[in-house]
Amino acid sequence: MKGNIIICGAPRAGSTALYRYLSAHPEVSGSNLKELNYFLGGENSYQDCFEEANIDKYLALFGHVNKGQHTLEASPSYLHRWCADRVASRVSSLLPHAKVIFILRNPILRLRSQYIADITRNNKIDKNISFEAYVQACLMGDEDGVFKSIPEDQRKLYLEGLSIGKYYETISKYMQHIGKSQVYIMFSEKLMKNSKQEMVALARFLEVDESFYLEFKYELENKSITPKNKFIYQFSLVINSYMEPIFNKVPQLRSFLRKVHDGLNHGKTQGDFGLSDAMNDKMHEYYHDSHSKLRALVKTVHSSDEMPSWLMQRGKDSSVE
């Protein structure tokens, strides 16, 4: 085994695409399931499967790993504030030389993507709840009962939808356990706009052959859709989980099956996705201090060459229209 790579989120920020791109590399062995959550712990219905200093148990989750390959997992839940310190400590203990990647996205648009998934695909939130009401629930601790249909032990994950976007608070916890030289911060907007440039730069950081990404075929992954039939959609997720190791080896098969599913089961997304000017102002104020600290942090670690507009300044790109 050559080394270990962990993508620690953010959720709804491109971690699936990044995982697919990296797992396709011949020097990388993706985990049997994309989201192992191995270092997470037992809270919020997650099974605590971590064992101190048991590297063999961890490696068993990757199938066959050659000596010249890195292991790769992508668990966006590692970016939740309630578990970040514990995850970072466990990663540092079991995999002291692991390279950790954070892929971040405009937090307002990230939250909107999560909202769309919750009302159209996951059956978690009433589809008549507007995005503004959803955001208000996150801000006010759900005083109006927007998340009342979600089991109480899982509700915290949804209420944290807004705070996930305070990326500095979580990443700084990782920095207390993992060296700066092992951390890479990239941005969803940059990966989508210039995939080749971003992946070549990341390959250099990971010390794998960067030429692989010069001719690589990049595809959008895990895009938000509204399924016509939610049973078929949920069944497709089960199939994807079981077939993950095969899909990692034959990405063309996943791409073909996805196109078939989306062509037959892609419905029209309906809902109120906008925010009032007052709510936009409230969200910018909510993230302001965290963004300022994140800008400084990004300059101290390996990262994309250029920061996105939402992190640099308040403007059109950082709002939901």
C-alpha positions, -999 to +999 in steps of 0.1 A: +000+000+000+013+034-010-007+057+012-042+067+023-066+094+009-097+106+027-123+131+012-139+147+042-168+165+025-186+188+022-219+171+016-236+182-017-203+199-028-189+175-054-174+147-032-190+120-054-175+134-086-141+138-069-143+102-056-151+089-091-123+108-107-097+097-081-109+060-079-105+057-117-068+064-114-047+032-116-027+042-085-058+046-064-080+019-049-115+032-040-134+017-010-160-009-017-186+017-007-179+054-013-191+066+022-174+043+047-180+066+077-154+043+094-141+070+117-174+086+125-187+069+157-220+057+170-240+089+172-270+096+150-277+060+141-241+054+126-225+022+137-192+027+155-169+002+137-136+020+145-110+000+163-078+016+176-047+006+157-066-021+136-053-012+101-062-046+088-099-041+095-099-008+077-080-021+047-106-050+044-131-024+032-111-018+000-110-052-015-076-059-031-051-031-027-018-033-046+015-022-030+016+007-054-019+020-047-034+045-023-066+037-005-094+062-010-127+068+008-151+098+006-173+104+037-189+138+035-203+133+070-168+138+084-174+175+080-202+177+105-191+198+135-204+173+161-179+146+150-150+165+133-126+165+164-132+128+170-128+118+133-096+138+130-081+123+161-090+088+149-076+094+114-044+107+129-041+077+152-048+050+126-035+067+094-009+093+106+003+100+071-031+101+054-038+130+030-071+147+037-091+165+010-119+190+016-140+200-013-161+231-005-190+249-022-208+282-018-226+273+015-259+289+004-261+269-028-249+238-009-277+242+015-302+247-014-290+215-030-295+197+003-330+212+006-340+200-029-327+165-021-347+165+011-380+175-004-378+155-037-357+124-032-355+116+005-391+120+016-378+138+047-393+173+044-428+183+033-425+194-004-447+225+004-420+239+027-402+268+010-364+271+010-367+302+031-387+283+057-361+255+056-333+280+062-353+297+090-357+263+107-320+258+106-314+293+121-340+291+148-337+254+159-369+244+141-393+263+164-420+258+137-416+221+134-404+220+098-383+188+106-410+172+128-413+142+105-377+132+110-369+109+139-355+129+168-322+111+169-315+121+132-330+156+134-297+172+145-281+163+111-308+184+093-306+213+117-268+214+111-274+220+073-267+257+077-238+254+101-219+229+078-212+259+056-191+274+084-162+254+070-134+271+090-149+259+124-147+222+112-115+223+092-096+240+120-104+210+142-087+187+117-057+210+117-052+203+154-045+167+146-033+165+110-003+184+096-008+212+071+013+194+046-013+166+045-044+188+039-057+199+005-086+224+001-104+226-032-137+242-044-166+226-062-170+256-085-134+253-097-137+216-102-168+219-124-154+249-144-119+235-150-118+198-141-086+190-159-066+218-143-079+210-108-073+173-110-038+177-124-030+199-094-045+175-070-026+146-086+006+164-079-003+169-042-012+132-040+020+122-059+002+101-085+007+103-122-009+136-133-009+127-170-038+103-164-061+134-161-050+151-193-073+128-214-097+118-187-135+120-194-151+142-168-188+138-160-211+155-136-219+131-107-248+130-082-266+158-098-299+168-082-330+154-100-366+149-090-376+113-096-410+105-111-410+073-091-393+074-058-394+036-053-374+032-086-350+059-074-344+043-040-340+009-057-313+024-080-294+036-049-294+001-035-281-013-068-254+014-069-243+005-033-239-032-042-223-025-076-199+002-063-167-019-066-176-029-102-186+006-112-153+019-099-135-004-123-159+001-152-172+037-149-187+035-184-213+010-171-223+034-143-226+063-168-248+042-191-271+030-164-274+065-149-284+079-183-311+051-187-325+058-152-325+096-156-341+094-190-369+072-177-373+086-141-364+123-143-394+144-132-398+182-129-385+199-098-412+220-082-408+243-052-400+277-039-362+279-040-356+316-036-347+337-006-358+372+003-332+400+004-336+400+042-328+363+045-299+366+020-285+394+042-290+372+073-271+343+058-242+364+046-239+379+081-241+343+095-211+331+074-190+364+074-166+357+102-161+320+092-153+330+056-127+356+068-109+329+088-112+304+061-095+327+036-065+330+059-065+292+065-066+283+028-033+303+022-015+281+047-023+247+031-022+231-003-052+243-023-067+254-056-048+283-072-077+307-069-105+311-044-141+313-056-160+346-055-183+335-026-153+332-004-135+364-016-164+389-014-201+393-012-217+395-046-240+381-071-223+347-071-228+342-034-266+347-034-296+327-043-318+344-068 
